Amino acid sequence: MRILFIGDIFGRPGRSVVKERLPSLVAQHSIDLVIANGENAAAGFGITPPLAEELFEMGIEVLTSGNHIWDKREIIDYFQSADGHPHSPARRLLRPANYPSGMPGTGVYEGQTRGKVPYAVLNLQGRVFMTSNDDPFRVADELLKGITPKVILVDIHAEATSEKIAMGWYLDGRVTAVIGTHTHVPTADERVLPNGTAYITDVGMSGPYDGVIGVRKELIINRFLTNMPTRFEAATGDARLSAVVIDCDENTGKARAIERLMAT
């Protein structure tokens, strides 16, 4: 089984490059399952229901998110629309599972590939230098007790590299892959850990690389020079798709390989 995980889709440039390159990447790498982090799809900040549906229509089966999931208020109604509707597309958009209980949405999705292979996606958010939510390590422990598929992918959306690396080691052998998101800069540490979990600290951003982590560079530079509040706007040029391909055994859930990709 081969899984394509696409890094944080940022604004229109990110959506456009994914739409353009996804079909060829799926064919070239014989992909069975496509997952992406979509929390920056709406001009870099949040995601709307129509944009989630647009990304699903491109062939992305599950969308993960992170700290920007609430930036667009209408996403709350989208989450709530799935209540009582197990096949609603809204169930395939996740928010971090370690947010306080009772919040809209869910942090886990279980489904089947087109080839009828069961899989699960778990979305977590870190706490170091970020909002203090529930402990993602212990939340992962509790949720894994109830997940039945062998193939399990974890998106750990976190600021600190140490927290993401620790999560990789903590879950090694219990999940298929631990994929880091949030910092928008791809790291070169992809590997399969000793007990069969594929890992990368940050898969990177799918969006405009002529800015500063997706935002127009002149706005960010001015913020550093003046320390004055600035309304951030998405950059537009040099769009690239950052992703990883994970090869795993569908019967055991163990990863065999992880490959980093960047498509322009």
Residue, then its C-alpha position, 0 to 999 in steps of 0.5 A: m500500500r502506498i500513501l501520499f501525504i501532502g504538506d500544508i496547502f497554503g492559499r490559492p497557489g497551494r490549491s492550484v499546484v495540488k490540482e495540477r500535479l496530484p493526478s500525475l503523482v498518483a499515477q507515477h507513484s501508484i498511490d492508494l490513499v491521498i491525505a493532506n493538511g488543509e488548514n491554510a487553504a483559505a488564503g493561508f488562514g483556515i479552511t471553508p466548507p467549499l474549499a474542503e469540498e474542492l480538495f476532496e473533489m481533487g482526490i484527497e480522501v482525508l484533510t487534517s488541520g491544526n491551530h488555524i482550523w477555527d479561523k473561518r467560523e463557518i467550519i463549525d457549522y460544517f463539522q456539526s452538519a456531519d452529526g448523525h450522518p456517518h457518510s458526510p464528507a465533513r467527517r473527512l476533515l479533521r481537527p486535532a484530537n487533543y482539543p478539549s472534549g465537546m468541541p465540534g468535529t473529530g480528530v480521527y477518521e477510519g475509512q477504506t481505500r478504493g482497494k478496500v484496505p482499512y486505514a485510520v488517520l489521527n490528527l494531533q497538535g503539539r503544546v510547546f510554543m502553542t496553545s495548551n491543549d490536552d496531552p497529545f501523547r496520552v490522547a494518542d494512547e487512548l485513541l489507539k485503543g479503539i482504532t481497528p485498522k492496521v494502517i494508521l497515519v498520524d499528523i502531528h501539527a507542532e512547532a517544536t521539532s523535539e516534540k514531533i521527534a519525541m512523538g515519532w519515537y513514542l508511537d514507533g511500532r504502533v502506527t504506520a507513519v508520524i508526519g510532522t506539519h505546521t512549520h511549512v519548511p520541509t526537513a530532510d530527516e525522513r526515515v523508517l524507525p526501528n519498529g516500522t513507523a515512517y517519520i519526518t519532522d515536517v513535510g513542508m508547505s504546498g504553496p508559494y515559496d517566494g514568500v516567508i512560509g507562504v506570506r508576502k515577504e515584504l509584509i514579514i520583513n516589515r514586521f521584523l523591522t518595525n514590530m508593528p502589527t501587519r495584516f498578512e496576505a498570501a504570496t503568489g509565486d513559485a508554487r510547489l507541492s511538498a509531500v511524502v510517499i509512504d510504502c507500507d504493508e497493508n496487513t501489518g501496518k508496518a512502513r517499508a519506506i518513506e520518500r520526500l517529494m517536491a513538485t513544481 
